[in-house]
């Protein structure tokens, strides 16, 4: 893909329940695009060094599955665009992966 996809605990934003949102970060050509995963976690339940939930997290397995599914979905879209010979950016990957509300 010649870019990176990772999930970050967005510690600079604290929600009303005291948790922090998990954000998908897509980087390509020195451009970053963030998208919320729709879940939040307490800072003490997140391993900031490895960017994954730590052992204290009660829904650790579920969160890891959700993260891996989203990353795989973005990688599949990037691969499809690369095979088709179409250019893409971090923004177009995020937009392509959003579920339609129709």
C-alpha positions as CSV (number, residue, x, y, z in Angstrom):
1,X,0.0,0.0,0.0
2,X,3.0,2.3,0.5
3,X,1.3,3.7,3.6
4,X,0.4,2.8,7.1
5,X,-2.8,1.9,8.9
6,X,-2.9,1.8,12.6
7,X,-5.3,2.4,15.5
8,X,-4.7,5.0,18.2
9,X,-6.2,5.8,21.5
10,X,-7.0,9.5,21.0
11,X,-5.8,10.6,24.4
12,X,-6.1,14.3,23.7
13,X,-9.9,13.9,23.6
14,X,-11.7,12.8,26.7
15,X,-15.4,11.9,26.4
16,X,-18.0,12.6,29.0
17,X,-17.6,9.1,30.5
18,X,-13.9,9.6,31.0
19,X,-12.9,7.3,28.1
20,X,-10.9,8.1,25.0
21,X,-12.0,7.3,21.4
22,X,-10.2,4.7,19.3
23,X,-9.3,6.2,16.0
24,X,-8.2,4.6,12.8
25,X,-5.2,6.5,11.3
26,X,-4.5,6.1,7.6
27,X,-1.2,7.7,6.4
28,X,-0.2,7.9,2.8
29,X,2.2,10.4,1.1
30,X,2.7,12.2,4.4
31,X,-1.0,12.9,4.7
32,X,-3.0,11.6,7.6
33,X,-6.7,10.9,7.9
34,X,-8.5,9.8,11.1
35,X,-11.8,8.0,11.5
36,X,-13.4,7.0,14.7
37,X,-14.0,3.3,15.2
38,X,-17.1,4.1,17.3
39,X,-15.7,2.7,20.5
40,X,-13.9,4.2,23.4
41,X,-11.6,2.9,26.1
42,X,-10.1,4.1,29.4
43,X,-6.5,5.2,29.1
44,X,-5.3,2.6,31.7
45,X,-6.8,-0.2,29.5
46,X,-4.7,0.7,26.4
47,X,-1.1,-0.2,25.7
48,X,0.3,3.0,24.1
49,X,3.6,1.4,23.2
50,X,2.0,-1.4,21.1
51,X,-1.2,0.4,20.2
52,X,-3.5,-2.4,21.4
53,X,-5.7,-3.1,24.4
54,X,-3.8,-4.4,27.4
55,X,-4.6,-7.4,29.5
56,X,-6.7,-5.3,31.9
57,X,-9.2,-4.5,29.2
58,X,-12.5,-6.4,29.8
59,X,-13.4,-6.6,26.1
60,X,-9.9,-7.1,24.8
61,X,-10.6,-9.9,22.3
62,X,-13.6,-8.2,20.9
63,X,-11.8,-4.9,20.4
64,X,-8.8,-6.7,18.7
65,X,-11.2,-8.4,16.3
66,X,-12.9,-5.1,15.4
67,X,-9.5,-3.4,14.9
68,X,-8.2,-6.2,12.7
69,X,-11.4,-6.3,10.6
70,X,-11.2,-2.5,9.9
71,X,-7.5,-2.6,9.0
72,X,-8.1,-5.6,6.7
73,X,-11.0,-3.8,5.0
74,X,-8.9,-0.7,4.3
75,X,-6.0,-2.9,3.0
76,X,-8.4,-4.7,0.7
77,X,-9.7,-1.4,-0.7
78,X,-6.1,-0.2,-1.2
79,X,-5.1,-3.4,-3.0
80,X,-8.2,-3.3,-5.3
81,X,-7.4,0.3,-6.3
82,X,-3.7,-0.5,-6.9
83,X,-4.6,-3.5,-9.0
84,X,-7.1,-1.4,-11.0
85,X,-4.3,1.2,-11.5
86,X,-6.2,3.9,-9.8
87,X,-4.6,6.5,-7.6
88,X,-5.8,6.9,-4.0
89,X,-5.1,9.0,-1.0
90,X,-5.7,8.4,2.7
91,X,-8.9,10.4,2.4
92,X,-10.3,8.3,-0.5
93,X,-9.5,5.1,1.4
94,X,-11.4,6.3,4.4
95,X,-14.3,7.5,2.2
96,X,-14.4,4.2,0.3
97,X,-14.6,2.2,3.5
98,X,-17.5,4.0,5.0
99,X,-20.7,2.1,5.0
100,X,-23.4,3.8,3.0
101,X,-26.4,5.1,5.0
102,X,-28.9,4.2,2.3
